[in-house]
Amino acid sequence: MRKLLFINILLSLLVTGVSAQDDVYPAKEYKGLLFIKNATIHVGNGQIIENGTIQVNDGRIEKVGKDIPIPVDDVKVFDVKGKQVYPGLILSASDVGIREIGGNAVRGSNDFFELGDYNTNVRSIVAYNADSRIPGTLRANGILFANSIPQGGLLPGASSVVQLDAWNYEDAAYKTDVGIHFNMPSLLSRQGRQQSPDPVKQGLENIEEVKQFFRQAKAYLNETVHKETNLKFEATRGLFEKKQKFFVHCEIVREILIAIDFAKEFAFDVVLVGASECYQVADLIKQNNIAVILRQEHSLPTLDDDDIDQPFKTPAILQKAGVLFALNDEDESTRYRNLPFNAGTAVAYGLTKEQALTAITLNAAKILGIDDRTGSIEVGKDANIIVCEGDILDMKTSIITDAFIQGRKVSLENKQTQLYERYKTKYGIN
């Protein structure tokens, strides 16, 4: 027991001490004019502007196009000739900032779940750790925003979108309480295994209990006077008023059909998360105006009979059906930084490059309800911009040189780049 305690303390010191990026600070607010010129601009909506200019004023995009005049005095100008410019990438589903180390190896570094099945009043934003080492590695790969989701139980709470260059959670908050999440019980019965109790029967009972919870919440919210406040029911008000999304984490077709039933019974704005079998019912998903966040493209199919490359082909099927979808990366080993390369794989299996880019920028912004502020390089939106030497979807040429969040030029340095420089110097590598 003492040995395990010592290991935990040691690992905690490593996380909070050695792993800290003590000399990397959030960028200061930038006031005034800023120009990015001679750029190949990938707008994020499918449009490309060659040799274009972006004019930013006080952190917002004022002009985008060609032949935009640039004043001589009192402006910052970034000449990115020969480089590609993209909107900041968005991680649609993650535990960024609330889980530092996978599992429970160092419990003190994690704050991503609460006990109990019904925690609709839990808010991930107040647990967000702006000092986490993970955002620095994401920024270096062009990921500037993340939807941070609480976990555990059937209804773990509300997620919030954060920008990844902040002093604290208040600074990081880009849109709070985007939606409430539902971890649907698995309705997949594995053949050849004796399972007791029956997981499908148990799952259906749990789903009915969740429906009953929302029926009670609806009745509570319809009352004008309450003897006492029910925080869990109060937290669902945004769902019934369509101010929040209902994110349903599920996989197989029968689970997707139940998610659609939630949308019909409660008039919720439903988003499927995962939904690996959504390609089988893409037209039905489109008919019900439901969006999809694909969980992890670089993975095996859900069922043994599925094509081995089905996860790679699914985005093109959704695109053809007209479904609003976003690509995501949930690989624990890489901590989400391969998001653009998941999109690159989708290009090899049917999407165009601009469609794949939209799936990790503008589509993601639409699903998360932040497309009025970000997701594309358009007039009136925040200047959330990344500059890349090559193709951001290609692992070999994707070298990020500059990143801007709301016009602030943020640092791309992180613990990994620091270690790279340290040992390159130690061993005299040029």
ABEGO torsion letter per residue (X at the ends): XAAAAAAAAAAAAAAABAABBAABBBBBBBBEBBBBBGBBBBAGAGBBBBGBBBBBBGGBBABBEBGBBBBABGBBBBBABGBBBBBBBBBABBABGABABBEAABAAABBABBBEABAAABBAAAABBAABAAAAAAAAAGBABBBBBBBEEABAEBBBBBBABBABAAAABABBGABBBBBBBBABBBBGBBBOBBAAAAAAAAAAAAAAAAAAAAAAAABABBABBBAAAAAAAAAAAGABBBBBBBABAAAAAAAAAAAAAAGBBBBBBGGAAAAAAAAAAAAAGBBBBBABABBBBABAABBAAAAAAAAAAAAAAGBBBBBBBABAAAGGAAAAAAAAAAAAAGBBAAAAAAAABAAAAAAAGAAAABGBBBBGBBBBBBBBABBAABAAABBBABBBBGGBBBBABBAAAAAAAAAAAAAGBX
